[in-house]
């Protein structure tokens, strides 16, 4: 049959007796060359025992173009994979004559929109897995802890309003794009680093954060360098209310779930996931575990983290009360003022500190060695809280009435009695707070200091309200509840800092009505609507909103730029919904869809209609999890014979699987900054096998 086909004129000209003897065949390779007139299909005579490197060598020799081809590699279009193992033969790779191969550069231009809504255009590896590509991007942008970030491909709704306004303009405005085409993201000769100057932090070791040699610390102060620093390390001017109105806002939990469908798979390359050259992606903090925030080395990282928190508040991606919204607005206004005044002393002054002393100081803080007075008695004593609090349990058709009891908080449980004299007997009830949800119920102006507890039980969540008398009492009990929900006691070293953070946040909420703010309102040169969500702006007149922002601003006016950003991040972290990433799922055995909230320490099943949490599962109680790739179902086992299974409707189950694995991986990070992250462990936990 083969000989009969060979007699046809077309094949006769292509094949010879030597070709049959050697078993060779023709492979057509398309070349992706910058010069368009050179783009063409090039036929090669190959055999199955020829290795990939030999194919590329034959291809380059046949093209006869003198240039550096070291970054080029073969891409197999039908299989959607790179042929990077150059020692493998064509037979081992499975390449046959019908294969469509593309000889293309591994590094291509990509547009990344940063958390501060500015776009950078830089060269990124399309052949490395996304985890490695993000790491290279973060090195270019001077962002440590790249494992906390990833790339998100936005849905069509994300840019929908912008497209309606300007249908013909597909490219972003030139002044909004920072072009880093010569960025050092590929190996080879060093490229002139245009990102660093005296207004930024010194170059650092990406693992332990220590500065490199002094000869590499400072670079030239070109105008482009200062522009880069302004975009990356300092906050941009607030957007106008009209721009805010045009930006995409999720209106429901289902909308929020849609936003998270576009996270790229960290264990696969950009090319494998259909990302095209010069496509726009979002660079975002994906995992909400911010490790080792150090103002000395993290100017860009802190600013981008602040910007992501700011947009989450303004665009209502996370809910907060009106009182909290005003605090966030006051901090934004303060940060905006300091940024516009080009206050760079926060970074330049710190850079002058002796590096050895700074490293010792940071180590002292990390190990908490600066706190004196820790005696044996302090360590062995079991801390407890005992005080009169008010309690309320919501019931149908019953008005909200609080009743006072004597409460004792010990370990991770709360017991309450009718009065103090009966505390040696049996309590009325004992509440185990491990794995519960702790929600603040506070109105500082109205002197209301409440704690809402959602305690997991067999058939859902047990709802309990506690009411404290004053802010000091509230701070201690709230901090104890937060730690208990994580399985920690008040003996943990984070208890006192948690108390101080809560008190600090309450003081920021305290409105100083006696101080004159009229003159400050007149001097406010920015629309107050720029600092709050559109829904909050509609509730108040402009002058009234400005007055309330300036009242709150008096409590933060003395903060430095870095301190204000860190305080904003801490306040963001204290919100009940902080760190929750939503997915629309269908639990096994359920007849309706639910929302699954994935956080850095727990999973929450939420009613999709009401938004009320139903059940919470802690990662600390997780025994194992796996994915049935055939039916795309995630199954998780917890302690006490608790198991759940669900299918994801708003995204692929691989996205949820990677989220869970990523958080568990990050929880294993050592306090030793010299220990590098185990990338193999990350891929094992997040990659899975399909």
C-alpha positions, 0 to 999 in steps of 0.5 A: 500500500505504501509503495502504491502511494509512493508512485504518485508524482507528489510523493515521489518527489518528496521521498527517495530510497535513502529516506525509506532506508533511514526512516526519516520523514518531513516535519514542518516548523513555523518560526515566530521571528520578530521580522514579519517577512521571515515568518514562514513554515520551514520543512525539515527532514528528521527521524524519530531518534533525533533529539529536540536540540538537534531539531532546533539546531537544524532549524537555525542552520536552515534559516541562516539568520545570525542572532542569539537563538538561546531564548527560543524553544519549540511549542507543540500546538496540538498538545499545548505543551513546551518541548523543553527537554532538549535531550528527549528524542522525537519518538519519546516526545510523541512527535510525528509528521502531523505535529504543528510545532512553533519555534518561538521565544520563551519570554514575551511581553505581558501587561500586568495591572498592579494592585494600585491599578497601574499597568506595567509592561514587561518581559515574562517567561511563557514557558516557566510555571506561573509560580516561577514566572511570578517570582521573576516578576516580583524580583523585577518589581522589588517585591519580596515574598512572591509566594503570596501573589499570583496572576488573575485573568479578569472576566469579561465583566471586569472591563465591561464599563470601560469598553462601553465608554471607549469601544475602539480603544483596546490599548490602555492610555500611554501614560498609564503604562510603565514600559519595562521591556528591558527588565531583568526577568531573563538570564543573561548579561545584566540589564540596567536596573531602572527601578531603583533609586534613593527614594526606594529601599535598597536591593535585598536578598529575596530570601532573608531580606538582608541588603546586598553589597553597598556597591549595588545599593544605590543607582542613578536618579534618572527621571524615568527612575523617579517615575517608576518609584512614584508608581510602585512605592508611593500611592497615586492620587485618588481617583475621581468619583466618575472613575470610581463609578465606571469601575466594576463592583461586585454586587453579591457573593455570586459576583465575588465568586465570579471574580475568583474564577480567573486565577491561573494555575500556578503549576502550569505555564502561561502558554499552556493556559492560553495567555497571549503575548501582550495580554493584560493580567492582574497581579494580585496578592492571592494568599492573605498571609502577609509574612514579615512586612518590613518597612526597610525592604518592603516599600513596594510590597507594603504600598501595593498591599495597601492599594489592594486593601484600599480598592477592596474597601472602596469597591466594596469587595469586602463589607465594612460599617459606615464608621469603619469606612470613615476611618479608612477614608481618613487614613487614605486622605492622610496617606494621599497628603503625605504622598503628594508632598513627596515625603520620602524621609520614611525610606531614606532615613531608615537606609542610613541606619547601620545594617548590622544594627537593623538586622539585630533589631529586626531579629529581636522583634521577630523573636520577641526578645525586646519584652522584658520581665517574662518570669517562670510564673508568667509562663506557667500561669494559665491566663483567664478572664472573669467579669460581668458581661451581658448575653443574648441568644436570638430567637424568633419573635423575641425582642433583643434583650441582654441579660447579665451573667458572670463569665469566665474565659479559660483556655479556649472556652467561655463558661457563664454563671448566674452570679460570681458567687456560683462560679465554683459550681456547674455553669449554666453553659460552657461554650467551646470557641475553637473553630467559631466565627468572631464578628465585632458588633461595635459602635464607638459613638454609641458606646456599643461594644459587642461580640457576635459569636457563631459557634459550629454545632452539628446542624449549623451555627449557634449564634451568641451575642456578648456585650461589654461595658467599655472598650478596655473590657471589649479589647481583652475579651475580643482578643481572647475570642479571636485567639480561641477561634484559632485554637490558641489561648491567652498564653500565646504571645500574640494575645497582648499585641492583639489587644493593643491593635483592637484598642488602637482601632477603637481609638481611631473610631473615636470621633473628637467632636470638640475639636474644630474641623471647619477650617480643615474641611475648607482646606480639603482640596480633594473630593471626599467622595474619592475616599469612600464607596459610591454607596456611602457617598450617596448617603451624605452631602459632600460637606457633611462627608468631608467634615466626618472624614476630617473628624476621623483624620484628627486621630491619625494626623500624626502618623508617618506614611509607612505607619499609616499604610501599615495601620490601614492594612491592620484595620483591613485584616480586622474586618470579619470578611478579611481573607475570604475568597468566594466560590459557588459550589454544590455540596454533596447531598444538597439540592441547592447551590451554596457559597464556599468561603476559603480563608487562610485558616478555615473554610466556611459554608455560606447561604448564597441567598442570605449571606449567613454562614452555616458551618465553619471548618478549620484547617487545623482540624483537616486530616486530608483532602483530595480531588476526584478528577473524573467528576471534578469533586473536592473531598475533605476529611476533618477530625471527629469523622466529619467529611464534606464533598462538593463540586465547584460551579463558578470555577474549575475545582483545580482553583479551589484545590490550589487555594487550599493547598497554597494556604496549607503550604504557607502555614508551614513557612519557617520563622527562619528567614534563611530557609528557602521555600520548598517549591516542590512541596508547593507543587505537590500540595497545589498541583494535583494529578488529573 
